[in-house]
Amino acid sequence: MAVVFKTALLDEKMDEAFDWSKDSIPVRDALWDHFMESNGHNTDETEASMQKMDAKSDDEVRAYVEENLKK
């Protein structure tokens, strides 16, 4: 069984973690919404994408969010 480490960044609010964001939802929820929108609301694919995010470091998650969620 694989051990998954949660990153602290995923549990921070978007507006606290990113100065450009006005969203007060956790980064984890913003990523979930992003993946759901990008894959046609396929929950299984979204869950798989979130598992990949859970395995990343805070820096990797931050880079992904900056590249994909910054408007």
C-alpha positions as CSV (number, residue, x, y, z in Angstrom):
1,M,0.0,0.0,0.0
2,A,1.4,3.4,-1.0
3,V,1.8,6.1,1.6
4,V,0.4,9.4,0.6
5,F,1.6,12.6,2.3
6,K,-0.7,15.5,2.4
7,T,0.8,18.9,1.6
8,A,0.1,21.9,3.7
9,L,-0.6,24.0,0.7
10,L,-3.5,21.9,-0.4
11,D,-5.3,22.8,2.8
12,E,-4.6,26.6,2.7
13,K,-7.2,28.9,1.3
14,M,-6.6,30.1,-2.2
15,D,-6.6,33.8,-1.2
16,E,-4.1,33.1,1.6
17,A,-1.7,31.0,-0.6
18,F,-1.9,33.1,-3.7
19,D,-1.9,36.9,-3.7
20,W,-3.7,37.0,-7.1
21,S,-6.7,34.9,-5.9
22,K,-9.9,36.2,-4.4
23,D,-11.3,32.7,-3.7
24,S,-11.6,31.7,-0.1
25,I,-11.9,28.0,-0.8
26,P,-9.0,25.6,-0.1
27,V,-6.5,25.0,-2.8
28,R,-7.6,21.3,-2.8
29,D,-11.2,22.3,-3.7
30,A,-10.0,24.7,-6.4
31,L,-8.0,22.0,-8.0
32,W,-10.9,19.5,-7.7
33,D,-13.1,22.1,-9.5
34,H,-10.4,22.7,-12.1
35,F,-10.1,19.0,-12.9
36,M,-13.9,18.4,-13.0
37,E,-14.2,21.2,-15.5
38,S,-11.3,20.1,-17.7
39,N,-12.4,16.4,-17.9
40,G,-16.2,16.8,-18.5
41,H,-17.1,16.2,-14.8
42,N,-15.7,12.7,-14.7
43,T,-15.3,12.0,-11.0
44,D,-13.0,9.0,-11.5
45,E,-10.6,11.0,-13.6
46,T,-10.7,13.9,-11.2
47,E,-10.0,11.5,-8.3
48,A,-7.0,10.1,-10.2
49,S,-5.7,13.7,-10.9
50,M,-6.1,14.6,-7.2
51,Q,-4.2,11.6,-6.1
52,K,-1.3,12.8,-8.3
53,M,-1.6,16.2,-6.7
54,D,-1.5,14.7,-3.2
55,A,1.8,13.0,-4.2
56,K,3.4,16.3,-5.2
57,S,5.4,18.6,-3.1
58,D,4.1,22.1,-2.1
59,D,6.4,23.7,-4.7
60,E,5.1,21.4,-7.4
61,V,1.5,22.1,-6.5
62,R,2.1,25.8,-6.3
63,A,3.7,25.7,-9.8
64,Y,0.7,23.8,-11.2
65,V,-1.8,26.2,-9.7
66,E,0.1,29.2,-10.9
67,E,0.2,27.8,-14.4
68,N,-3.3,26.4,-14.6
69,L,-5.6,28.3,-12.3
70,K,-4.2,31.9,-12.4
71,K,-6.6,34.0,-14.4
